[in-house]
Amino acid sequence: MQFVLMVLPVFLILGAGFVGQKLLRLNIKSISTMALYIMMPFLTFDTFYANKLNRDYVYIILFNILLIIILGIFTIIIGRMLKADRTNMSAMLLGTTFPNMGNYGASVVLFAFGNKAFDYAVITMVIQMLLTSTIGIFIASYGSEKATNFKEALLNIAKMPVLYGVILGVLFQLTHITLPSTIIEGIHSIGSASIPTITILLGMQLAEIKSQKFDFKYVGNITFIRMVISPIVIAVLVSYMPVSHLMKNVFILLAAMPIAANTTLLALQFNTKPNLVSYITLVTTLISLLSIPITLYFLG
């Protein structure tokens, strides 16, 4: 019951977006553009400016990179077997390689393992944010239903202010530039608002999905890789990592999370099967209400 109460805010925010869109019929693309180009850069700057770099980052970076590479290989192999075109392949990669480590994952880690584990989860979320701001944008851009070549996809990364928020945050931290508390509060307020905004966008996008049948081969395979293959693969990998038992548990639990809401934002922005990505994000989030307690049980 305590677990359900903990994740209930996520569904309340998602539901607010769903109902609001049904009633008001807002322009989703404008809101997604605002979130990606205006709000997210403040979040990435605030996150990298406030979280001190330490040796834990090495293993956390390794975890995130291995997660993307291994699940990406799984997804590409299955995608080729399904004869997925470039757009569907990109939608599959967005769904399998980026778990919800933010408002959902970090909250569950805090609930399950306490404050020390929560610190690991926050750093992991920060690294994933960097990878989403680069690799995620490339995947979404390259798989856009608009014709986009490899060079154009790389240029789209360079155009994203999210990446420069990361660079400035790290630069300010390493050069010990201290900003006035009033400015930090303003940056933090805008950045923090981006997380519920993205969840609201997911609800809005779900409200726009017309009565249609999604190809089960994509829904089923993305869900299986994200919710089953991901935690099993990471459980095997972390067994060989020279890190604490607590950090291993955090990695496995975060790998078992549903699809990140950020992927919906990218799918919307670049028109990479946004309905499919949004739908599977909802499916995996609902499944997680059962799968996460099971994962916690096996982790002890």
Buried (B, 14 or more C-beta within 10 A) or exposed (E): EEBEEBBEBBBEBBBBBBEBBEEEEBEBEEBBBBBBBEBBBBBBBBBBBBBEEEEBBEBBBBBBEBBBEBBBEBBBEBBEEBEBEBBBBBBBBBBBBBBBBBBBBBBBBBBBBEEEBBBBBBBBBBBBBBBBBBBBBBBBBBBBBEEBEEEEBBEBBEEBBBBBBBEBBBBBBEEEEEEEEEEBEBBBEBBBBBBBBBBBBBBBBBBBBEEEEBEEBBBEBBBBBBBEBBBEBBBEBBEEBEBBEBBBBBBBBBBBBBBBBBBBBBBBBBBBBBBBBBBBBBBBBEBBEEBBEEBBEEBE
